[in-house]
């Protein structure tokens, strides 16, 4: 009536984590690459707004176009700051967890 308990198989090691900028970044699915692309887009929008403002001030461009570009840049910056704040809050919450 005694049952023999089967042996527990050994635990297999985890595969190594991919390095930053490694093979995963080439596929475009890497989170850090997505964040970098988003920040580059914000920078490009801010540069476009600055150029439009300079052209409008020199009388070569439309003031309304410069205003629209400045509003787009401001909105993208505000969204970026909000996302960074959420990320920092999430990181802080995780670091404050007790196990």
C-alpha positions as CSV (number, residue, x, y, z in Angstrom):
1,X,0.0,0.0,0.0
2,X,2.9,2.3,0.1
3,X,3.3,4.3,-3.1
4,X,6.6,5.5,-4.4
5,X,6.7,9.2,-5.1
6,X,8.4,9.8,-8.4
7,X,11.6,11.8,-8.4
8,X,11.4,15.5,-9.1
9,X,13.1,16.4,-12.4
10,X,16.0,18.9,-12.1
11,X,15.1,22.6,-12.8
12,X,16.4,23.8,-16.1
13,X,18.3,27.1,-16.2
14,X,16.7,30.1,-17.8
15,X,17.9,31.2,-21.2
16,X,20.2,34.3,-21.1
17,X,18.4,37.6,-21.4
18,X,18.9,39.4,-24.7
19,X,21.3,42.3,-24.6
20,X,20.1,45.8,-25.2
21,X,20.3,46.6,-28.9
22,X,20.7,42.9,-29.7
23,X,18.7,40.7,-32.0
24,X,15.3,41.8,-30.5
25,X,16.0,45.4,-31.4
26,X,16.3,44.5,-35.1
27,X,12.7,43.2,-35.2
28,X,11.3,46.4,-33.9
29,X,9.5,44.6,-31.0
30,X,11.9,45.8,-28.3
31,X,10.3,48.1,-25.8
32,X,13.4,50.3,-25.5
33,X,13.5,50.8,-29.2
34,X,9.8,51.8,-29.2
35,X,10.5,54.4,-26.5
36,X,13.5,55.7,-28.4
37,X,11.4,56.0,-31.6
38,X,8.7,57.9,-29.7
39,X,11.2,60.3,-28.1
40,X,12.7,60.9,-31.5
41,X,9.3,61.7,-32.9
42,X,8.7,64.2,-30.1
43,X,12.1,65.9,-30.8
44,X,11.2,66.0,-34.6
45,X,7.9,67.6,-33.8
46,X,9.6,70.2,-31.6
47,X,12.1,71.0,-34.3
48,X,9.4,71.4,-36.9
49,X,7.5,73.8,-34.6
50,X,10.7,75.8,-34.0
51,X,11.3,76.1,-37.7
52,X,7.7,77.1,-38.4
53,X,7.9,79.8,-35.7
54,X,11.2,81.2,-37.1
55,X,9.7,81.3,-40.6
56,X,6.6,83.1,-39.3
57,X,8.7,85.6,-37.4
58,X,10.7,86.3,-40.6
59,X,7.4,86.8,-42.6
60,X,8.0,83.7,-44.7
61,X,5.5,81.4,-43.2
62,X,2.0,81.3,-41.9
63,X,1.4,82.3,-38.3
64,X,-1.5,79.9,-38.1
65,X,0.7,77.0,-39.3
66,X,3.3,77.9,-36.7
67,X,0.6,78.0,-34.0
68,X,-0.6,74.6,-35.0
69,X,2.9,73.1,-35.0
70,X,3.6,74.6,-31.6
71,X,0.4,73.2,-30.2
72,X,1.3,69.7,-31.6
73,X,4.7,69.9,-30.1
74,X,3.3,71.1,-26.7
75,X,0.7,68.2,-26.7
76,X,3.3,65.6,-27.5
77,X,5.6,66.9,-24.8
78,X,2.8,66.8,-22.3
79,X,1.9,63.3,-23.2
80,X,5.5,62.2,-22.9
81,X,5.9,63.8,-19.5
82,X,2.7,62.1,-18.3
83,X,3.9,58.7,-19.5
84,X,7.3,59.2,-17.9
85,X,5.6,60.2,-14.6
86,X,3.4,57.0,-14.8
87,X,6.5,54.9,-15.5
88,X,8.4,56.4,-12.5
89,X,5.4,55.9,-10.3
90,X,5.0,52.2,-11.4
91,X,8.7,51.6,-10.8
92,X,8.5,53.2,-7.4
93,X,5.5,51.1,-6.5
94,X,7.3,47.9,-7.5
95,X,10.4,48.9,-5.6
96,X,8.3,49.5,-2.5
97,X,6.7,46.1,-2.5
98,X,7.6,43.8,0.3
99,X,8.0,40.1,-0.3
